[in-house]
Amino acid sequence: MIPATDPKVGYKVLVRKAYDSCAAAYAESRMAEPGNEIRGLSDRLNDGDAVLDIGCGAGVPIAKSLAARYRVTGVDVSPEMIRRAQQNVPAGNFKCADIMSTQLPPSSFDAVIAFYAIFHIPREEHPDLFRRVYRWLKPGGYLLCTLSHYSEEGYTEDDFFGVTMYWSNFSLGEYREILTEAGFVLVESKSTGSGYENAALETSENHPLVLARKQ
Ligand SMILES: C[S@@+](CC[C@H](N)C(=O)[O-])C[C@H]1O[C@@H](n2cnc3c(N)ncnc32)[C@H](O)[C@@H]1O
């Protein structure tokens, strides 16, 4: 774990290029997953609802399983991930962009999801991200996202699917406050493995899966 404090490194650019490089290996690892992470949300949605997937990656397994019942919009900063998502989920509507500079119509989604993506955005931007998500949701709409248990300033690791990757996040307690300040009501919080169902019980691969609702 190396502190991400080098002023010469653009860490958002690093994330985009890193996912372009490791897209094939990462997507293959996710291909094998059942996508059970969305269970708690699908009980609450109706067929045909509009769902935004932030950091959708290659669209597997999440966007693909969502697209069977819902209208899916996926946003991802990596062109290679978006190319794969378009192939894997032809029914989806995909856009290559940084979610922090993406313009979407207010009150236009029944649900917004973000799996294993928010921690790749510098954490200083997270309060603004949740305010943006709140605006994009319809009243009563849901946010389902993986967050983090512990507070960690930006850092990189060199061994993420063969590339150097960046993460930064707040603790679950801090996220509860940030979400509440943005206007969300917390519905439930569970734990999930970091995309790898069998690892859900291993603390190093364990993330809170938070369901929140726009009032
Ligand atoms: C660990 S992958 C998760 C992909 C997918 N959600 C899944 O469950 O497998 C994280 C994804 O977030 C995307 N991402 C990172 N920062 C982003 C940003 N600022 N805006 C949009 N996408 C971003 C990456 O390109 C990558 O595809």
The ligand as an SDF file (V2000), in Angstrom:
LIG
                    3D

 27 29  0  0  0  0  0  0  0  0999 V2000
  -13.7820   -2.6730   -9.7700 C   0  0  0  0  0  0  0  0  0  0  0  0
  -14.5250   -2.1310  -11.2700 S   0  0  0  0  0  0  0  0  0  0  0  0
  -16.2190   -2.5890  -10.9750 C   0  0  0  0  0  0  0  0  0  0  0  0
  -16.9810   -2.8550  -12.2340 C   0  0  0  0  0  0  0  0  0  0  0  0
  -18.4020   -3.3510  -12.0230 C   0  0  0  0  0  0  0  0  0  0  0  0
  -19.2150   -2.3990  -11.2910 N   0  0  0  0  0  0  0  0  0  0  0  0
  -18.4240   -4.6790  -11.2980 C   0  0  0  0  0  0  0  0  0  0  0  0
  -19.2060   -4.8300  -10.3600 O   0  0  0  0  0  0  0  0  0  0  0  0
  -17.6790   -5.5490  -11.6830 O   0  0  0  0  0  0  0  0  0  0  0  0
  -14.5940   -0.3740  -11.0630 C   0  0  0  0  0  0  0  0  0  0  0  0
  -15.0570    0.3600  -12.3150 C   0  0  0  0  0  0  0  0  0  0  0  0
  -15.2690    1.7390  -11.9750 O   0  0  0  0  0  0  0  0  0  0  0  0
  -14.8480    2.5240  -13.0600 C   0  0  0  0  0  0  0  0  0  0  0  0
  -14.5670    3.8920  -12.5860 N   0  0  0  0  0  0  0  0  0  0  0  0
  -13.5610    4.2870  -11.7740 C   0  0  0  0  0  0  0  0  0  0  0  0
  -13.6150    5.6080  -11.5740 N   0  0  0  0  0  0  0  0  0  0  0  0
  -14.6870    6.0710  -12.2630 C   0  0  0  0  0  0  0  0  0  0  0  0
  -15.2480    7.3640  -12.4590 C   0  0  0  0  0  0  0  0  0  0  0  0
  -14.7170    8.4600  -11.8960 N   0  0  0  0  0  0  0  0  0  0  0  0
  -16.3560    7.4790  -13.2370 N   0  0  0  0  0  0  0  0  0  0  0  0
  -16.8930    6.3600  -13.8310 C   0  0  0  0  0  0  0  0  0  0  0  0
  -16.3770    5.1320  -13.7020 N   0  0  0  0  0  0  0  0  0  0  0  0
  -15.3050    4.9790  -12.9130 C   0  0  0  0  0  0  0  0  0  0  0  0
  -13.6210    1.7940  -13.5880 C   0  0  0  0  0  0  0  0  0  0  0  0
  -13.2740    2.1520  -14.9000 O   0  0  0  0  0  0  0  0  0  0  0  0
  -14.0550    0.3400  -13.4410 C   0  0  0  0  0  0  0  0  0  0  0  0
  -14.6390   -0.1760  -14.6100 O   0  0  0  0  0  0  0  0  0  0  0  0
  1  2  1  0
  2  3  1  0
  2 10  1  0
  3  4  1  0
  4  5  1  0
  5  6  1  0
  5  7  1  0
  7  8  2  0
  7  9  1  0
 10 11  1  0
 11 12  1  0
 11 26  1  0
 12 13  1  0
 13 14  1  0
 13 24  1  0
 14 15  1  0
 14 23  1  0
 15 16  2  0
 16 17  1  0
 17 18  1  0
 17 23  2  0
 18 19  1  0
 18 20  2  0
 20 21  1  0
 21 22  2  0
 22 23  1  0
 24 25  1  0
 24 26  1  0
 26 27  1  0
M  CHG  2   2   1   9  -1
M  END
$$$$
